[in-house]
């Protein structure tokens, strides 16, 4: 058990080394990732006169932090490993390709957090001191941390499923771009889902995209914490996505080993 854990910790270390080797690029990517959120904040505060301005401020500032942890687009990385034949080297290693990458890519959110640490602290201080988080308490903080971990795993699992499509079709790259756009549009990364009509919001509440960002923001900002049904839907998508990912990988590797990439 300790030997297996040591192997996965080593993959995490490799992930840190990869990112630090391109730390300047990583810093730029981190800043670029939050620019659309701040543009949305400016637009809503300028033209959204009918929208609660305090809520909008808290929403977009919180989203700028949470999305860097929970939203992950890594399908191209998995697809390239398979398409270029790099998967063979991973299959020879004595640990799971999927679990190993889970640890390896986890370093991204961690390093992003430390790169912009003063910025993160300022936003948290601004939100708390300005009374933008009136419902914040220890219970919500615990639920937020758990839901952020779940959001990361859900986003990662979706990336696995999309990336593994390349075992069967190169159309995966187009489909992956569509999923990226859909995730950003319907996760709360661009605007709150509450701006949609009631009937559309109800539908979006049952799609997986909500649970990588909007769900976490609801825990933090809404007067009423999401109920048991919401957590059940979240858990359902987590289980389904990861079961499908492992199933696709097992079938894909059989094809890969039989015919090559």
N, C-alpha and C positions, 0 to 999 in steps of 0.2 A: 504493500500500500504506500509506504513512504517512498519507495523507488519510483512508483508511478507518479506520485505527487511531485517529486523532484524533477521528473521529466517535463511535466507541464509548467512548472515554475521556470524551467530553463527556456521553454518556448516563450514565456512572458518576457523574460530578460531579452531574448532575441528581438521581440517586438519593440521593446524600449530602444535597443541599439539601432534598429532600422529607422525608427522615427527621429532619434536624436541625430543620426547621420544627415538628416534633411530637416533640421530644426528650423532653419530660416523659412523654408517652404511651408512647414507645418504651421508656423506662426501666421503666415499670410493666409493659408487655408482657413485657419480658425477665425481670423478677422473677417475674411470674405464671407464665411458661413453665417455670421451674425448681421452683416450689413442689410440683407433683405428684411430682417425682423425690425431693425431700427427704421428703415424706410417706411415699412407698414405702420409703425408707431406714429411717425410724423404725419403720414397721410390721414390716419384715423383721427388724430388730435386736431388736424387742420380742417378736415372736411366732415368728420363724423360728429356733428353737433348734437345729434339725437342719441349718441352713445355715451354711456357713463365714462367720463374722461379718466377718473381714478382707476376704474377697472381696466380700461384699455392700456393705461400706463403699466399697471402691475402685470397684465397679461403678456405684453410684448417683452418687457424686461425679464420676466421669469422665463418666458419661452426662449429667450436668447441664451440662457444658461442651460436649461433642461435639454434642449434639442441637441446640444453638443454631446450629451451622454446617450440619449435614447434613440436618436435617428442615425442609422448606419447604412451606407450603401456600399457593399463590398462584393456584389455579385460579379462584377467584372474581374475581380481578383481570382475568385474561384473558377470562373469560366476560363480565364487565361491559363491557369494551372493545368486544366484539363485539355484545352485546345492545343497548347504548346508542348504537351507531353511532360510537363513538370510534375504531374501527379505521381508519376512512377517513383520518383525519389521519396515522396512522402509515404507511399505504400510500403516501402522497405523499413520505415522507422517503427519502433515498437510502441506506438501509441496511436490513438484515434486522430485522423486528419481533422475531423469536425471539432472535437473537443480541444485539440491543440490550437486550432485557429481561434476558438472562442477565447482562450487565454491570451493568445498573441495579439488579437485586435482590441482586446480590452485596454491595452496600453494607450491606445489613441485618445479616448476620453480623459484618461488620467493625466497624460502629458498636456493636453489642451487646457485642462483645468489649471495646472501649475504655470503654464506659459502666460495665462491672462489672470493670474491669481489676484493682483491688486484690483483689476477691473471687476472680478467676481465679488470680492469683498465690498467694493464700493456699491455695487448694485444691491447686494443683500442689505447693507447698512441703509441705503436710500429707501428701499421698500419698507423696512421695519420702522425706521425713524419717522418716515412720512405717513405712517399708518395706512399703507396700501395693502397690508395683509391683516385685516381685522379678525380673521378666523384662525390665525396661526396658533397652534399649540403643539405639545409634544406628540400627541396621538397622530396629528396630521403629518408631522415631520417623519415619523416612523412609516406611515402609510406611503408618504411621498418617496422615501428612499427605497422601499420595497417595490413600489410601482415603477420607479426609474430603472431598477435592475430588471424587472419584468419587461419593460419597454425595450431595453437594450437587447434582451434575449429574443423578443418577438421580432424586432427589426433585423437582428442577425439571422434568425431562422428564415425570414422571408428572403434575405439575400442568398442564403444557401439554396433554397428551393429554386429561385430564379437562375442562379449560377449553374446549378446541376442540370438545367434544361439543355445545356450545351452538349451533354452526353448524346443527345438525340437530334438537336437542331441548332444551326447558327442564328436562327430567328430570335434566339434568346436575347441578343444584344438590343434589338428593337423593343422587345417585350420589357426588358429591364429598364429602358429609358421611360417607357410608359408608366411603369410602376413607380419610378422615382418622382415623376411629375404628379401622379395621382396621390402619392404619399404626402408630398409637400402641400398639395391643395386641400386634402381632406384630413390632415392630421392636426391642424391648428398652427402650422408653421408660418402660414402667410396671413391668416386672419382667423378670428374665433369662429367655431362652427355655428355659434348662435346667430350669425348674420344670415344663415340660410333660412328659408321658410320652415315652419314647424314640421311639415310632412317630410321635407328633405333631411332635416336634422335628426329626426327619429330614425330614418334609414341609415344615416351616417353613424349613428350611435351603435349600430350593430355590425359595422364593418371594422376590420382590424386596424385601419389607419388611425382611428381615434386613439387607440391604446398605446401609441408610441409618443404622444405629446399632449393632446387635448385632455386625456384622462388624468394625467399628472397635474395639469394646470387646474382642472376642476377640483382636485383634492386640496390644492393650495388656496384657491381663490373663491370657490363657491361656498355659500352659506351652508348648504347641505352636502355632506360627504357622499360620493357615489355609493350606491347600495350593494347588497349582496348579489343582485342580478348582474350588475355591471362587473363586479369582480369575477363572477362565474363566466361571463362572456370572455373576459380577459384571459382567464385560465384555460378556457376551451380553445381559444386561438393559439395560445402558447403550446398546448399539448399537440394539437393538430399539426401545426407548422413543423414542430420538431420531429414528430413521428413521420410525417411526409418527407422531411429532409433526409433522415436516416434511411428510409425506404428507397428513395430515389438514388441515394449514394450507393447503396448495396447493389441495386440493379444496374446502375451506371458503371460501377467498377467491374462487374461481370462482363459487360459489353466492352469496356476499355481493355481489360486483360485479354479478351478473346480476339479483338480486332485491332487494338492499338488506338491512338488518338486520331 
